Amino acid sequence: MDKAILFSKFPFIQTSEITLRKVEITDLDDLYSIYSNEKLFKYRPGIVKKNKSTVENMISHFERDFGKKKIIYLGICINEDLKRIIGVAEIFDFDEKVNMATIGYTLNEDYWGHGFATKTVEVLRDYLLNAIGVNRVQAFVMPDNIKSRNVLERNRFTKEGTIRQGAVWTGKGIVDLDLFSFLKSDNA
């Protein structure tokens, strides 16, 4: 894993259909529509954001966390409108000794069921494996989150098992999590 490349500047990753890019203050309305929707927090850590100023602070935290080489938040855009984000992708929990990273993704409910989550996971996986040189990409999913499990399975991630009562998620308490992974050798 080349953390120097990973954190040299916010990634800008473009495919034929979607783009992952830095979240800007101009994305506040789109970000608020995502983080203020209770349905999106059924299966993810965190709590619903009730006002835009909280979400505005999050954008500055995205920048801060990137500067600390802690986590990368990227806006998910459809190529027809790069000024509008339809979701947020996350890359975090970097382990240089194991050479792995964890990914996450959240889509605006209006874009569910159109393949954008599947495309986002594919882009994150390929970027981490090929551009950054990560050996293992992993994701955690609550067992009842069937749609997210399907997204990972469509991207050929392997379910390794369920971590029973093994994590504390803000807003959820202690939760069970299914662990999915993709290894560089799985590309063969």
Secondary structure, 3 states (H helix, E strand, C coil): CCHHHHCCCCCCEECCCEEEEECCHHHHHHHHHHHCCHHHHCCCCCCCCCCHHHHHHHHHHHHHHHHCCCEEEEEEEECCCCCCCCEEEEEEEEECCCCEEEEEEEECHHHCCCCHHHHHHHHHHHHHHHHHCCCEEEEEECCCCHHHHHHHHHCCCEEEEEEEEEEEECCCEEEEEEEEEEEHHHHC
